[in-house]
């Protein structure tokens, strides 16, 4: 296991420029991907970007699933995915509100309005280019992690700072609310090689 500490807000590495990956067969990339995966699972996160473990590269992982903060729900779960050198190619005009949290921010959640659907092009861990179109929590995690690659933290996008809550309050009152469940449901998931 190669668990790295999740760095917190204020650390300059969260705001630094991130380098694209060009060598997909390098041991360094394999080690970075393992560190990201192990760190995400240890911290009980559903997504993680390389800057969050102090590595300034254009990489993030997603794995929406049941965690301490997220209840088990087959409509909001997906497999582990790797995104290298991602690029957003579409976002819907329709928006949705979902409460977000972040391992780099601490035990708070806040309402964030983002496009309901997106399409992103990226490379997988083998260097194969793909396009993924999604909505629900998967789209939300991708937007959130892409923000990390641009030096943006979710707290900067909270729509109403008066509605920021603790993780305990979120788990008890919001995560199972009708709005959170409805907007988190993954109804679109299209994957293709580019």
C-alpha positions as CSV (number, residue, x, y, z in Angstrom):
1,X,0.0,0.0,0.0
2,X,1.3,3.4,-0.9
3,X,-0.9,5.8,1.0
4,X,0.0,9.5,0.7
5,X,-1.3,12.3,3.0
6,X,-4.1,14.3,1.4
7,X,-2.8,17.9,1.5
8,X,-5.1,20.7,2.7
9,X,-6.3,24.0,1.5
10,X,-3.6,26.6,1.6
11,X,-0.9,24.3,0.4
12,X,0.7,25.9,-2.7
13,X,0.7,22.6,-4.5
14,X,-3.1,22.7,-4.8
15,X,-2.7,26.0,-6.8
16,X,0.4,25.1,-8.8
17,X,0.4,24.4,-12.6
18,X,0.0,20.7,-13.4
19,X,2.1,18.9,-16.1
20,X,0.6,16.7,-18.8
21,X,1.8,13.0,-18.9
22,X,3.7,11.9,-22.0
23,X,5.2,8.6,-21.0
24,X,2.4,6.2,-20.3
25,X,4.7,3.2,-19.7
26,X,7.0,4.9,-17.1
27,X,7.4,3.3,-13.6
28,X,6.8,6.8,-12.2
29,X,3.3,6.9,-13.7
30,X,2.5,3.4,-12.4
31,X,3.7,4.4,-9.0
32,X,1.6,7.7,-9.1
33,X,-1.5,5.8,-10.1
34,X,-1.0,3.3,-7.3
35,X,-0.4,6.1,-4.8
36,X,-3.6,7.9,-5.9
37,X,-5.7,4.8,-5.7
38,X,-4.4,3.7,-2.3
39,X,-4.7,7.2,-0.9
40,X,-8.3,7.7,-2.3
41,X,-9.4,4.4,-0.7
42,X,-7.6,5.1,2.6
43,X,-9.2,8.6,2.9
44,X,-12.6,7.2,1.9
45,X,-12.9,9.5,-1.1
46,X,-14.9,9.0,-4.3
47,X,-12.4,11.0,-6.4
48,X,-8.8,12.3,-6.1
49,X,-6.5,14.5,-8.2
50,X,-2.8,14.2,-8.3
51,X,-2.2,17.7,-6.7
52,X,-4.1,16.5,-3.6
53,X,-1.1,14.2,-2.8
54,X,1.4,16.8,-3.8
55,X,2.0,15.6,-7.3
56,X,1.4,18.3,-9.9
57,X,0.4,16.2,-12.9
58,X,-2.8,16.1,-15.0
59,X,-4.3,13.0,-13.5
60,X,-7.3,12.1,-11.5
61,X,-9.3,9.1,-10.5
62,X,-13.0,8.6,-9.9
63,X,-14.8,5.8,-8.1
64,X,-18.3,6.7,-6.9
65,X,-19.4,4.1,-4.3
66,X,-20.6,3.7,-0.8
67,X,-18.3,5.5,1.7
68,X,-18.8,6.9,5.2
69,X,-20.3,10.0,3.7
70,X,-22.2,8.3,0.8
71,X,-24.9,5.7,1.3
72,X,-24.9,2.6,-0.8
73,X,-27.1,3.2,-3.9
74,X,-26.6,1.2,-7.2
75,X,-27.9,4.2,-9.1
76,X,-25.0,6.4,-8.0
77,X,-22.1,3.9,-8.3
78,X,-19.5,3.3,-11.0
79,X,-16.2,1.5,-11.3
80,X,-12.8,2.9,-10.8
81,X,-11.8,5.2,-13.7
82,X,-8.4,6.8,-14.5
83,X,-8.3,10.2,-16.4
84,X,-4.9,11.4,-17.7
85,X,-4.5,14.7,-19.5
86,X,-8.3,15.3,-19.4
87,X,-10.1,17.9,-21.5
88,X,-13.7,18.9,-21.1
89,X,-15.4,18.8,-24.5
90,X,-19.1,19.4,-23.6
91,X,-21.2,20.6,-20.7
92,X,-25.0,20.9,-20.6
93,X,-26.8,24.2,-20.2
94,X,-29.1,22.4,-17.7
95,X,-27.6,22.7,-14.1
96,X,-28.1,20.7,-11.0
97,X,-27.3,21.3,-7.3
98,X,-25.4,18.7,-5.3
99,X,-23.7,19.1,-1.9
100,X,-20.0,18.5,-2.3
101,X,-17.2,17.8,0.1
102,X,-13.4,17.4,-0.4
103,X,-10.6,15.6,1.3
104,X,-8.4,18.7,1.0
105,X,-11.0,21.0,2.7
106,X,-12.0,19.0,5.8
107,X,-15.3,17.8,7.2
108,X,-17.6,20.3,5.6
109,X,-20.1,20.1,2.7
110,X,-21.7,22.8,0.7
111,X,-24.2,23.2,-2.2
112,X,-22.6,23.6,-5.6
113,X,-24.4,24.3,-8.8
114,X,-22.7,22.8,-11.9
115,X,-23.8,21.6,-15.4
116,X,-25.9,18.4,-15.1
117,X,-24.0,16.6,-17.8
118,X,-20.5,16.7,-19.3
119,X,-18.3,14.9,-21.8
120,X,-14.6,14.6,-21.2
121,X,-11.7,13.2,-23.3
122,X,-8.7,11.7,-21.6
123,X,-6.3,8.8,-21.6
124,X,-6.5,5.7,-19.5
125,X,-3.6,4.2,-17.6
126,X,-2.5,2.4,-20.8
127,X,-2.4,5.5,-22.9
128,X,-5.6,4.7,-24.7
129,X,-7.7,7.9,-25.5
130,X,-11.4,7.7,-24.7
131,X,-14.4,10.0,-24.4
132,X,-16.8,9.7,-21.5
133,X,-20.2,11.3,-21.3
134,X,-22.0,11.3,-18.0
135,X,-24.4,12.9,-15.6
136,X,-25.2,12.6,-11.9
137,X,-22.6,12.1,-9.3
138,X,-20.0,10.8,-11.8
139,X,-20.2,14.1,-13.8
140,X,-20.0,16.0,-10.5
141,X,-16.9,14.2,-9.4
142,X,-15.2,14.7,-12.8
143,X,-16.0,18.5,-12.7
144,X,-14.7,18.6,-9.1
145,X,-11.4,16.8,-9.9
146,X,-10.9,18.8,-13.1
147,X,-11.2,21.9,-10.9
148,X,-8.3,20.6,-8.8
149,X,-6.2,20.3,-11.9
150,X,-6.9,24.1,-12.5
151,X,-6.1,25.1,-8.9
152,X,-9.8,25.5,-7.9
153,X,-11.3,24.1,-4.7
154,X,-15.0,23.4,-4.4
155,X,-15.4,25.9,-1.6
156,X,-14.9,28.6,-4.2
157,X,-18.0,27.4,-6.1
158,X,-20.4,27.0,-3.2
159,X,-23.7,28.7,-4.2
160,X,-24.8,29.7,-0.7
161,X,-22.2,29.9,2.1
162,X,-25.0,30.1,4.6
163,X,-25.8,26.4,3.8
164,X,-22.4,25.0,4.5
165,X,-22.7,22.1,6.9
166,X,-20.5,19.6,8.8
167,X,-20.0,16.1,7.5
168,X,-22.2,14.8,10.4
169,X,-25.1,17.1,9.5
170,X,-24.7,16.2,5.8
171,X,-24.8,12.4,6.6
172,X,-27.8,12.8,8.8
173,X,-29.9,15.4,6.9
174,X,-28.8,15.8,3.3
175,X,-27.2,12.7,1.7
176,X,-30.5,10.9,1.7
177,X,-32.6,13.9,0.8
178,X,-34.8,13.6,-2.3
179,X,-32.9,16.4,-4.1
180,X,-29.4,15.0,-3.4
181,X,-30.5,11.5,-4.4
182,X,-32.2,12.7,-7.6
183,X,-29.3,14.9,-8.8
184,X,-26.7,12.2,-7.9
185,X,-28.4,9.4,-9.9
186,X,-26.3,8.4,-13.0
187,X,-28.8,8.1,-15.9
188,X,-26.2,8.7,-18.7
189,X,-22.9,6.9,-19.0
190,X,-21.4,6.6,-22.5
191,X,-17.9,5.4,-23.0
192,X,-16.1,5.2,-26.3
193,X,-12.6,5.0,-27.7
194,X,-11.4,8.1,-29.6
